[in-house]
């Protein structure tokens, strides 16, 4: 549905309330179903309850007050403006947590990906200093930095997070052999023939050195798109030659999960979060104590809001807020969620 429809619905909330009061819970349930709200099986045991999150009281207040203006473009939005990447007027920036990431993140967004349906904006809102969103085809040139950049995308040549340092070192080594100047700067890799055990030892020593300085990985790239739109981006020549990373299989909590598709299809913000948790443990070798949990600050709130609306459909005011939110985010239109998946190769 269009944004005008959503705005009209919010302006006519009293009319809807009267209708809901007369129809009761049955009407609420039908309304949810008409919006293609599909609840993942993971709703039954909420994994997001274990997150160490900042207070979401500001979002509770914003939910009760309804849509508000974006301070930049003046558009009417719920919680945040997904085009300007800022909270709305009823959500003060100072009350939104800021997450510091161990590396930079580039998100390449397909031009046909609907802004209001994407969770990529959550990353930009919560880690503004470390996240950049590009709308394809406007993306950076990565070729000269490929030894310190990786792309999250499943495929036959994808590697696990724990093997990033090893494979980035091989990328560096490949660059050494291709470039005479680099070749002269890296004497320990100049040997014409290296015994397998010796090569492994040298690589392990280098990997150990990398870990002590946070590894050579400096940037990670995510693609924000539905599956049927990914081919154009992933085959772009500017992304060729990059190390590809495949995430561990995890179940999504995304409320727009497509019927008939595996529940291991992750939304973009989930993929970013799970990658960082794995990176923290597997590469930085540090205990994870919730450092990146607030990346799911908005996601977890919306998840709970929708879950409660589904379970308590008889509560009309909550239902109206949920319907209003879904009109803005949009129904799934039989599309897969976002294109960062951990289970396909």
N, C-alpha and C positions, 0 to 999 in steps of 0.2 A: 504494500500500500504506500501511497505517497506521503510526504511529510505534511502536506496540507490536510490530508485525512486525519493524521495523528493530531494536528493542532486543533482541528474541528472537534475531534473526540474529546480533547482535554477541555475545550471551551463549553462543551455540552455534558459535562460530567454529572450535573444534577439530574438531567433527563435519564441518563444511563442508570443512575442510582435508583430512580423510581422503577425503571424496567427490571433491574436486578432484584429489587425488593419484592416485586410481584411474581417473578419467575423462580426465585430461589436458587439453591445450589446447582440444580440441574442446568439452568441457563449458564451459570458460571463455567461449568465443565464443558458445555458445548462451545462456549466462546473460546476457551483455551484450545480446544481441538481444532476450531476453525482457523486459528492462527498457526497451525502446524507445530504446536509445542510438543516436542517429543522428549520424554524424560529418560536419560540414560539409567541403566541398571545401577550405576554407582550412586544414585540418589539414596539408595537404601542404606548405605553406610557412608556417611559424609567424610571423605578423606580430608576435606578442606578444614574441618574442625580442629585438626592438629596443628594448623599453621599458627605461627607467632606473628599476629597482625597488630598494626596500630589501631587505635580506637576508630570504629566506623560510625560513631555518633553523628558526625557531620553528614554522612550519607543518609542516615535515618531521618535527619531533619530535612534534608533536601528532598527525600522521597515524599514526605508529608506535604511539603510546600509545592511540589509538582515541578513542571518545566520552568526553566529560568533562562535569562539571556546570556549569550556568550559575550564576555567583556570586549572582545575584539571585533567580531562581525555582527553582533546583536541577534544572531539566530536563536531561535527557541530550542533548547536542548534539555535532556535529563542528565544530571551529574557533570558532564563534560562536553565540550565541543569537539567532535571527531574530525573537523576540518582544520581547526586552528590549534588543536592539541593543548587546550587549556581547560581548567575547570570552569563551570558556569558561575554566575555571580553569587549563588546561594551556597557554593562550595569554596570557601576561602583557601587559597593556595597554601597558606601556612598550616592548615589542618590536614593537608595531604602528605603522606610520608614520602621521603626521597630515598631512593636506593642507590648506593654506590656499587658499581659493577667492577669486576676484576679485569674486564677488557671491553672494547668498543663493540657495538652491535649495529649493523646495517640491516634494515628491513627493506626488501624490494617488493613493492606493492603492485599487483597487476592493475592496470587502469580500469578494468571492468569490475574489480572487487568493490562492492558497495561499502562506502566509508562507515556507515552506521552498523554494519554487520561484523566489522573486523575488530578483533581484540588487539591488533598491533598497536593501536593508539594507547592502550594501557601502559605499554612499555615506555613510550615516549613521555607520557604524563608522569610516571613514577621514577624514571631514570633519565631525566632530560639531558644531562651532561654526557651520557654514554650511548644514547640511542639516536640514530638518524633514520628517517623514513624517506625513501625515494620512490617516486611513481614511475614505473617502467614506461618508456625506454630510457628515461633519464637516470642513469646509474654511473658510478665511478669506474675508472680504469683500474683494474686490480693486478695486472700482469706483473709489474715490477715488485709487488709486495706479496706475491703468492706464497713465499716461504713463511709468512707470518699471518696468513689469513686462511680460514676454513669456511666451507659452505655446508649448512645443515640440509641434507637432501639424501634420501635413500637411493641406493643403486648398487650395481654389481661390484663397483670399486670402492664403495663406502667403507669406512673403518669405524671402530668404536671410539668413544671418548677417551678411554684409558690408553689408546695407542696413538693419540694425537702427536705427542712429542717425538716418538719414533719415526712416524711418517713425515712430519715436518722437517726433521733432520735429513731424511732422504730427498725431500724436495730441495733443501739447501744444497745437498751434495750434487743433485742433478744440475742445479744452476751453476755450481762450481765447474763442472766438466764442460758446460756450455759456454762459459765466459772465462776467457784467459786471465782477465784482471782479477776476478774472484779466485781463480785457481791459484794464483801466486800468493793470495792472502791466507789460504787455508792449507798449510803444508801437510797437516796430518791426514788429509784426504787426497794427497797427490799420488799415492802409491799406485803403480800400474796394476799390481795384483795384490789383493789382500786375502789372507786366509779367512774362511768363514768365522772361526772363533775370534780371530783378532778384530775383524770388522764389527762383530757383535759387541765385543768389549769396548771398542772405540765409540760406537754409537751409544752404548749404555752410559759411558762416561759423559758423553755430550748431553744425553738426555737428563742425566743427574744434574749437570750444570744448569741446564735449561730450567729444571724444576726449582732450583735454588733461587733463580731470578724471576720466577713466575711463568716460565716457559717462553718460547719465542712466539707463541700465538698472541696476537695483539687485537685481532678483529674476527668476529664471526658473522656470517651472513645468513639471514632467514628470508624465505620467499613467502609472501602473504598473498595467497591466491587459492581458488578452488582447484581441485585436481585437474579438471578438464581444461584449465587455463595455464597450467604450469609449463607445458612443453615449450612455448614460445620464449619463456624466460630462461629456463634451464639450458636451452640450446644456444643462447646468446654467446657470441664469441668472447665477450668480456668476462664470462664466468668459466670459460674452458681452462683446464689445467689447475684448477683449485682443488685442494684436498676436500673430499666430501665426507661428512660425518653422519652416521646413522645413530639415532637415539635408541636407548633401551625401550622395550615395549612397556607401555603404561596405559591405563584406562583413562579416557577423557571424562571430564565432568561438564563438558560443553553442552549447553541446553539446545543447541541447534544440531545435535547429532542426527545424521541422516538414517532413516529407517532402512534396514537391510545392509548397512555398512558396519564393519567392525568397530567396537567401542574403543579401539586403540588409535583411532584417528584423533590427533590432538589439535586444539586451536593454537594459533600463533603464540599467544602469551603463555600457554601451558608448555609448549615446546621450548620457549626461551627459559622459563623457570626450571624445567627438568634438566636442560642442558647445563645450566649454571650450577645446579646442585651436584650433578655428576662431575663437572669440571672441578669444583671445589674439593671434592673427595678424591677423585681419581688422579688429577693432575697436580693441584696445589697440595694434596695430601694433608688436608686440614679437616678437623671435625666440623661437621655442618651443624650450626646452631641457629638456623632460621635467618641467616643473613639476607637472603633474597626472597623471603616469604611475602614481603609487602608488594612484590611484583603482582601478586594475586589479590591485591587490596580491592579493586573494583570487581574483578572476576568473581571472587568468593562472595561478595555482597550480592551481586546479581544472581548467582547460583542459589543462595539461600532465599532470596526474594521469590524466585520462580518456584523453588521447591515448596516453600510455605504456601504459595498461592495454589499449587497443585494439590497439596494435602488438605488445605482449609479453604476450598473454593467457595464456601458459604459466606466468607467475610468480604462483603462487597467493596469497601474502600480499598483494601489491599488488592483486590482483583482489578479495580480500575487502574491503579498504579501499574500493575503488571501488564495489563492490556496496553496501556499507554506506552510503556517501555518497549513492548514488543512491536508496536506499530512503528516506533522509531528505529529499532534494530532491524525490523523486517522479518518476515517468515523465511523459512529455508528455501522455498521454491524448488524442493527436490534436488538441492545441490549438496555435495559433500561439504564438510567443514573446511577449514583452511588447510593449505597444502603442505604442512610440515608433518610428516607421518614417520613413525618409527618402525612400522611393521612390513613395509613393502620394499622389495629389492628388485 
